[in-house]
Amino acid sequence: MGTRPGQLSTQAATAIRGALLDCVADPFYQTETEAVRYIADGLLVIRQGHIEALGPYDELKPTLGDLPVVDYTGKLIVPGLIDTHIHYPQTGMIAAYGEQLLEWLHCYTFPTERKFADAAYARSIADLFLDELLKNGTTTALVFAAVFPASVDAFFEAAEARNLRMISGKVMMDRNAPDYLSDTAQSSYDESKALIEKWHGRERLLYAVTPRFAGTSSEAQLKLAARLLDEFPDVYLHTHLSENVNEVAWIQSLFPQYQGYLDVYDQTGLVRERSLFAHGVQLTDAEFQRLSEAKAAISFCPTSNLFLGSGLFRIEQAKNPEYPVKVGLGTDVGAGTSFSLLQTTNEAYKVAQLRGQKLSAFRALFLATLGGARALCLEDKLGSFDPGKEADFVVLDPQATTLLALRNEAGIPLTLESLADLLFSLVIMGGDRAVTATYIMGELAYPTADD
């Protein structure tokens, strides 16, 4: 039977009712009224994994015909959360005590990542890792694997099985690392190229060329990483930058011919539009300006920066309207202390406070959704509820805990001002307990029958 005039198609369709909230512009540069879209009693219509329509429930319901509606009245529905920097091999060493960056790598990270030469072990951790992301409402992430190609295969196999939009890559590391974790400039190029050809663009999977950081890569390796970017222009560059004061000084001693940490990457051809640099805590104003010119992005990782004592990211400088830099949020597990991007926004708010700045709830939401999508050059696919985008979204319960229920006893608000207050309570007190459901391409992915 055909669809009647004015009626939405029901082919492979789902309708979701709830309070719909997303960002349609950047609230760092536009008023929150202009940047935020909110429908207190809304309907999200998904067909074949993509958003077909959204609007007020009363307006869209008559167009649905016999299509059943999944009712989340009283809940807040937001786009899937986007984690722009995280290490899946470090899942098992989260909350490792007592070191700053360089010592922490040698004491904890390198011995842990050694285990990922075992493909079966890598797959077991990849499965646990992805389940944890979904439990926390994270639907897309930019993910470090280990130096072993098998660790990349294991991750992508697990992500493909869940139909996830994920980005990952093999670590490239040819010096200042244990022999058991070291490759060579040439082997890292060859192995990365083979992995790109195998995985990049397969289903929803994308590849990131991944030198760990300048301290563990020779100049030759960094230049071969740039060659991969030339050969495959739509892959990503994912690495670390200017996290820790001692690290910055060490990089300068390793590369005295260059004018600072970012310049090492710049002169070797790695500062580009699809390049994402984690941390950026110690960046100079000139380095922020260079990242802006290159249209590169930064992942702001507040839980990690605080845990390792690295410093306070200058988000106000990154969002300077004279030379803006794309910014997303990163949990940076395992230096980061939570898989939850809600918990990460909590810490981001505190970092801003310590710098005498304000991070509103709507700005935090932007960083975790559309801002992350823009940082990953995926805003045509993710980050908001615009029709045509992939239907990854999260259902949040503003009364998920006793305290949240007390805090939000009035229920779903009608005004943007009241919504800001409710959303801020989720930013500060939410975490994984506030996640009622996570949907991937319009299909329920969390909770599962086993949860």
C-alpha positions as CSV (number, residue, x, y, z in Angstrom):
1,M,0.0,0.0,0.0
2,G,1.3,3.4,-0.9
3,T,1.8,6.3,1.6
4,R,-1.2,8.7,1.7
5,P,-0.5,12.4,1.0
6,G,0.9,14.1,4.1
7,Q,1.8,10.8,5.6
8,L,5.4,9.8,6.4
9,S,6.7,6.5,5.0
10,T,6.8,3.6,7.5
11,Q,9.3,1.5,5.6
12,A,11.9,0.4,8.2
13,A,10.8,3.3,10.3
14,T,10.8,4.1,14.0
15,A,9.2,7.0,15.9
16,I,10.6,8.2,19.2
17,R,8.7,10.6,21.5
18,G,10.3,12.7,24.2
19,A,11.9,16.1,24.8
20,L,14.2,16.8,21.9
21,L,17.3,18.9,22.4
22,D,20.2,19.6,20.0
23,C,22.5,22.3,18.9
24,V,22.1,23.8,15.4
25,A,25.0,26.3,15.7
26,D,27.9,27.1,18.0
27,P,26.7,28.8,21.3
28,F,30.3,30.1,21.8
29,Y,29.6,32.5,18.9
30,Q,25.9,32.8,18.7
31,T,23.2,33.4,21.4
32,E,22.0,30.2,23.0
33,T,18.5,31.0,21.7
34,E,19.9,30.9,18.2
35,A,22.2,27.9,18.7
36,V,19.8,25.5,20.6
37,R,16.8,23.7,19.3
38,Y,14.3,22.4,21.9
39,I,11.0,20.7,21.5
40,A,9.5,19.9,24.9
41,D,7.1,17.3,23.5
42,G,8.7,16.2,20.3
43,L,8.7,13.3,17.9
44,L,11.8,12.0,16.1
45,V,11.1,9.9,13.0
46,I,13.8,7.6,11.8
47,R,13.8,5.6,8.5
48,Q,16.5,3.2,7.4
49,G,18.8,4.4,10.1
50,H,18.6,8.1,9.3
51,I,16.5,11.0,10.7
52,E,13.6,11.6,8.4
53,A,11.7,14.2,10.4
54,L,11.4,15.9,13.8
55,G,8.9,18.3,15.2
56,P,6.2,18.7,17.9
57,Y,4.4,15.5,18.7
58,D,0.9,16.9,18.1
59,E,1.9,18.0,14.6
60,L,3.8,14.9,13.5
61,K,1.7,12.1,15.1
62,P,-1.2,12.4,12.5
63,T,1.4,11.8,9.7
64,L,2.6,8.5,11.1
65,G,-0.3,6.2,10.1
66,D,0.0,2.9,11.9
67,L,3.7,3.4,12.9
68,P,4.1,2.6,16.6
69,V,5.7,5.2,18.8
70,V,8.4,4.5,21.4
71,D,7.4,6.8,24.3
72,Y,10.1,8.5,26.4
73,T,7.8,11.2,27.8
74,G,9.6,12.8,30.7
75,K,13.0,12.0,29.3
76,L,15.5,14.2,27.4
77,I,16.7,13.0,24.0
78,V,20.0,14.4,22.7
79,P,22.3,13.4,19.8
80,G,24.8,10.7,20.5
81,L,27.8,11.9,22.5
82,I,31.1,12.1,20.6
83,D,34.4,11.3,22.4
84,T,37.2,12.9,20.4
85,H,40.1,11.2,22.3
86,I,40.3,7.8,24.1
87,H,42.6,4.8,24.3
88,Y,40.9,1.4,24.2
89,P,44.0,-0.5,25.3
90,Q,44.1,1.5,28.5
91,T,40.7,0.4,29.7
92,G,42.2,-2.0,32.2
93,M,44.5,0.6,33.8
94,I,42.1,3.4,34.4
95,A,42.7,5.0,37.8
96,A,46.4,4.0,38.0
97,Y,47.9,6.0,40.8
98,G,50.4,8.7,41.3
99,E,52.4,9.8,38.3
100,Q,52.6,12.6,35.8
101,L,52.5,12.0,32.1
102,L,56.0,10.7,31.1
103,E,56.4,8.6,34.2
104,W,52.9,7.3,33.9
105,L,53.5,6.1,30.3
106,H,56.5,4.0,31.4
107,C,55.0,2.7,34.6
108,Y,51.6,1.8,33.5
109,T,50.7,2.4,29.8
110,F,53.5,0.6,28.0
111,P,53.3,-2.7,30.1
112,T,49.5,-2.7,29.7
113,E,49.6,-2.2,25.9
114,R,52.0,-5.1,25.5
115,K,49.0,-7.5,26.0
116,F,47.4,-6.3,22.8
117,A,49.7,-8.4,20.6
118,D,47.2,-11.1,21.5
119,A,44.3,-10.8,19.1
120,A,41.9,-12.7,21.4
121,Y,42.7,-10.5,24.4
122,A,42.4,-7.4,22.3
123,R,39.0,-8.4,21.1
124,S,37.8,-9.1,24.6
125,I,38.8,-5.6,25.7
126,A,37.4,-4.0,22.6
127,D,34.0,-5.7,23.3
128,L,34.1,-4.5,26.9
129,F,35.2,-1.0,25.9
130,L,32.5,-0.5,23.3
131,D,29.8,-1.8,25.7
132,E,31.0,0.8,28.2
133,L,30.8,3.6,25.7
134,L,27.2,2.7,24.8
135,K,26.3,2.4,28.5
136,N,27.5,6.0,28.8
137,G,25.7,7.4,25.8
138,T,28.8,7.7,23.6
139,T,28.0,6.6,20.0
140,T,31.2,7.8,18.2
141,A,34.8,8.0,19.3
142,L,38.3,8.7,18.0
143,V,40.2,5.8,19.5
144,F,43.9,4.9,19.9
145,A,44.6,1.2,19.4
146,A,48.0,-0.2,20.2
147,V,51.1,-0.6,18.1
148,F,50.0,-4.1,16.9
149,P,47.9,-4.3,13.8
150,A,45.9,-7.1,15.4
151,S,44.7,-4.6,18.0
152,V,43.2,-2.4,15.2
153,D,41.6,-5.5,13.6
154,A,40.1,-6.5,16.9
155,F,38.7,-3.0,17.6
156,F,37.2,-2.5,14.1
157,E,35.7,-6.0,14.1
158,A,33.9,-5.3,17.4
159,A,32.7,-1.9,16.2
160,E,31.5,-3.3,12.9
161,A,29.5,-5.9,14.7
162,R,27.7,-3.1,16.6
163,N,27.2,-0.9,13.4
164,L,29.1,1.9,15.1
165,R,30.6,5.1,13.6
166,M,34.1,4.7,15.0
167,I,37.6,6.0,14.1
168,S,40.8,4.3,15.1
169,G,44.3,3.5,14.0
170,K,47.5,1.7,14.8
171,V,50.0,3.5,17.1
172,M,53.2,4.5,15.3
173,M,56.2,4.5,17.7
174,D,59.8,4.0,16.7
175,R,61.9,5.4,19.5
176,N,61.9,6.1,23.3
177,A,59.6,3.1,23.9
178,P,60.3,-0.5,25.0
179,D,61.4,-2.8,22.3
180,Y,58.3,-4.9,22.7
181,L,56.2,-1.9,21.6
182,S,58.4,-0.4,19.0
183,D,58.0,-0.5,15.2
184,T,60.1,1.3,12.6
185,A,59.3,4.2,10.4
186,Q,58.9,1.9,7.4
187,S,57.0,-0.9,9.1
188,S,54.6,1.6,10.7
189,Y,53.9,3.1,7.2
190,D,53.4,-0.4,5.6
191,E,51.2,-1.7,8.4
192,S,49.1,1.5,8.6
193,K,48.6,1.5,4.8
194,A,47.4,-2.1,4.9
195,L,45.0,-1.3,7.7
196,I,43.7,1.8,5.8
197,E,43.0,-0.3,2.7
198,K,41.3,-2.9,4.8
199,W,39.1,-0.8,7.1
200,H,38.7,2.8,6.1
201,G,35.3,3.5,4.7
202,R,34.0,0.0,5.5
203,E,30.5,0.2,6.8
204,R,30.7,3.1,9.3
205,L,34.4,2.7,10.1
206,L,37.1,5.3,9.5
207,Y,40.9,5.3,9.9
208,A,43.2,7.7,11.8
209,V,47.0,7.7,11.2
210,T,48.2,7.6,14.8
211,P,51.8,8.5,15.8
212,R,51.6,8.4,19.6
213,F,53.3,11.7,20.0
214,A,56.4,13.4,18.8
215,G,58.4,12.1,21.7
216,T,58.1,8.5,20.5
217,S,58.4,9.1,16.7
218,S,61.4,9.9,14.7
219,E,61.3,12.7,12.1
220,A,61.3,10.0,9.4
221,Q,58.3,8.3,11.0
222,L,56.3,11.6,11.2
223,K,57.1,12.3,7.5
224,L,55.9,8.9,6.5
225,A,52.7,9.5,8.5
226,A,52.2,12.6,6.4
227,R,52.7,10.6,3.3
228,L,49.8,8.4,4.3
229,L,47.7,11.5,4.7
230,D,48.7,12.6,1.2
231,E,47.9,9.2,-0.3
232,F,44.6,8.8,1.6
233,P,43.3,12.4,1.9
234,D,40.1,11.5,3.8
235,V,41.8,9.7,6.7
236,Y,42.6,11.4,10.0
237,L,45.7,12.4,11.9
238,H,45.3,11.6,15.6
239,T,48.1,12.4,18.1
240,H,49.0,14.2,21.3
241,L,50.2,17.8,21.7
242,S,51.5,20.0,24.5
243,E,50.0,18.2,27.4
244,N,52.6,18.6,30.1
245,V,55.3,21.2,30.8
246,N,58.1,18.6,31.0
247,E,56.8,16.9,27.8
248,V,57.0,20.2,25.9
249,A,60.6,20.8,27.1
250,W,61.5,17.2,26.1
251,I,60.1,17.6,22.7
252,Q,62.1,20.8,22.1
253,S,65.3,18.9,23.1
254,L,64.4,16.1,20.7
255,F,63.7,18.5,17.8
256,P,65.9,21.6,18.4
257,Q,65.6,22.5,14.7
258,Y,61.9,23.3,15.1
259,Q,60.2,26.3,16.7
260,G,58.2,24.4,19.4
261,Y,56.0,21.3,19.7
262,L,53.3,22.2,17.1
263,D,56.0,23.2,14.6
264,V,57.4,19.6,14.8
265,Y,54.1,18.4,13.4
266,D,53.7,21.3,11.1
267,Q,57.1,21.0,9.4
268,T,56.6,17.3,9.0
269,G,53.3,17.8,7.2
270,L,50.8,16.7,9.9
271,V,48.9,19.9,10.7
272,R,45.8,19.7,8.5
273,E,42.0,20.1,8.5
274,R,41.5,16.4,9.4
275,S,44.1,16.5,12.2
276,L,43.0,16.2,15.8
277,F,45.5,16.9,18.6
278,A,44.7,15.8,22.1
279,H,45.1,18.1,25.1
280,G,46.8,21.4,23.9
281,V,47.1,22.5,27.6
282,Q,50.5,24.2,27.1
283,L,49.8,25.8,23.7
284,T,51.0,29.4,23.0
285,D,48.7,32.0,21.4
286,A,50.6,31.6,18.2
287,E,50.1,27.9,18.2
288,F,46.3,28.3,18.7
289,Q,46.4,30.7,15.7
290,R,48.2,28.2,13.5
291,L,45.7,25.5,14.4
292,S,42.9,27.8,13.5
293,E,44.5,28.6,10.1
294,A,45.0,24.9,9.3
295,K,41.4,24.1,10.4
296,A,42.8,21.5,12.7
297,A,41.0,20.5,16.0
298,I,41.8,20.0,19.6
299,S,40.4,17.4,22.0
300,F,39.8,19.0,25.5
301,C,40.4,16.2,28.0
302,P,39.7,17.7,31.5
303,T,39.5,14.6,33.6
304,S,42.9,13.4,32.3
305,N,44.5,16.8,32.5
306,L,43.5,17.1,36.2
307,F,44.3,13.5,37.0
308,L,47.9,13.7,35.6
309,G,48.4,17.3,36.9
310,S,49.0,18.6,33.4
311,G,47.2,21.9,33.7
312,L,44.1,23.8,32.8
313,F,43.1,24.0,29.1
314,R,42.4,27.6,27.9
315,I,39.1,27.0,26.2
316,E,38.5,30.7,26.0
317,Q,41.6,31.0,23.8
318,A,40.6,28.1,21.6
319,K,37.2,29.7,21.1
320,N,38.6,33.1,20.4
321,P,36.5,34.5,17.6
322,E,39.5,36.1,15.9
323,Y,41.1,32.7,15.2
324,P,38.7,30.0,16.4
325,V,39.8,26.4,16.8
326,K,37.5,23.4,16.5
327,V,37.2,21.8,19.9
328,G,35.6,18.5,21.0
329,L,35.7,16.7,24.3
330,G,37.8,13.6,25.1
331,T,37.5,11.3,28.1
332,D,41.1,10.1,27.4
333,V,40.6,6.8,29.3
334,G,42.9,5.5,30.8
335,A,44.5,8.8,32.1
336,G,40.9,10.1,32.1
337,T,38.9,8.7,35.0
338,S,35.5,8.1,33.4
339,F,33.9,6.8,30.2
340,S,31.1,9.3,30.7
341,L,31.1,12.5,28.6
342,L,28.6,13.9,31.1
343,Q,31.2,13.4,33.8
344,T,33.8,15.0,31.4
345,T,31.6,18.1,31.0
346,N,31.4,18.3,34.8
347,E,35.2,18.5,34.9
348,A,35.3,20.9,31.9
349,Y,33.0,23.2,33.8
350,K,35.4,23.2,36.8
351,V,38.5,23.8,34.6
352,A,36.7,26.8,33.2
353,Q,35.8,28.0,36.7
354,L,39.4,27.8,37.8
355,R,40.4,29.9,34.8
356,G,37.7,32.5,35.7
357,Q,35.6,31.5,32.7
358,K,32.0,30.1,32.4
359,L,31.0,26.9,30.6
360,S,27.2,26.9,30.3
361,A,25.2,23.7,30.0
362,F,24.4,24.4,26.4
363,R,28.0,25.1,25.5
364,A,29.0,21.8,27.2
365,L,26.3,20.0,25.2
366,F,27.7,21.5,22.0
367,L,31.2,20.3,22.8
368,A,29.9,16.8,23.4
369,T,27.7,16.6,20.3
370,L,27.9,19.0,17.3
371,G,31.2,20.5,18.4
372,G,32.7,17.0,18.4
373,A,31.2,16.2,15.0
374,R,32.7,19.4,13.6
375,A,36.1,18.5,15.1
376,L,36.0,15.2,13.3
377,C,34.6,16.7,10.0
378,L,31.5,14.6,10.5
379,E,28.9,17.4,11.0
380,D,27.2,16.2,7.8
381,K,26.5,12.9,9.4
382,L,26.4,13.4,13.2
383,G,25.9,15.9,16.0
384,S,22.3,17.1,15.6
385,F,18.9,16.0,14.6
386,D,18.9,17.5,11.1
387,P,17.0,15.3,8.7
388,G,19.3,13.1,6.7
389,K,21.8,12.6,9.5
390,E,22.6,9.2,11.0
391,A,20.1,8.4,13.8
392,D,22.5,7.9,16.8
393,F,21.0,9.4,19.9
394,V,20.8,9.1,23.7
395,V,17.8,9.1,26.0
396,L,18.6,10.9,29.3
397,D,16.6,10.6,32.5
398,P,16.7,13.9,34.5
399,Q,15.3,12.1,37.5
400,A,17.6,9.0,37.3
401,T,18.8,9.2,40.9
402,T,17.3,10.3,44.1
403,L,19.2,13.6,44.1
404,L,18.4,14.3,40.4
405,A,14.7,13.6,41.0
406,L,14.7,16.1,43.9
407,R,16.7,18.6,41.8
408,N,14.3,18.2,38.8
409,E,11.1,17.5,40.5
410,A,9.2,19.8,38.2
411,G,9.9,17.5,35.3
412,I,10.5,18.4,31.7
413,P,10.6,22.2,31.3
414,L,8.8,24.3,28.7
415,T,11.3,27.2,28.5
416,L,14.9,27.4,27.5
417,E,15.9,29.1,30.8
418,S,14.4,26.2,32.8
419,L,15.9,23.7,30.4
420,A,19.4,25.2,31.0
421,D,19.0,24.5,34.7
422,L,17.9,21.0,34.2
423,L,20.7,20.3,31.7
424,F,23.3,21.7,34.0
425,S,22.1,19.3,36.7
426,L,22.8,16.4,34.3
427,V,26.2,17.9,33.4
428,I,27.2,17.9,37.0
429,M,25.4,14.9,38.5
430,G,24.5,12.8,35.5
431,G,27.1,10.1,34.5
432,D,26.1,6.7,33.3
433,R,23.1,6.4,35.6
434,A,21.3,9.1,33.7
435,V,21.5,7.2,30.4
436,T,18.2,5.4,29.9
437,A,18.9,4.2,26.4
438,T,21.4,4.6,23.6
439,Y,20.3,4.1,19.9
440,I,22.5,3.4,17.0
441,M,21.2,4.1,13.5
442,G,17.7,4.1,15.0
443,E,18.1,0.7,16.7
444,L,18.3,0.2,20.5
445,A,21.9,-0.6,21.4
446,Y,21.8,-0.1,25.2
447,P,20.3,-1.6,27.3
448,T,20.5,-5.0,25.8
449,A,18.7,-8.2,26.9
450,D,21.8,-8.9,29.1
451,D,21.8,-5.6,30.9
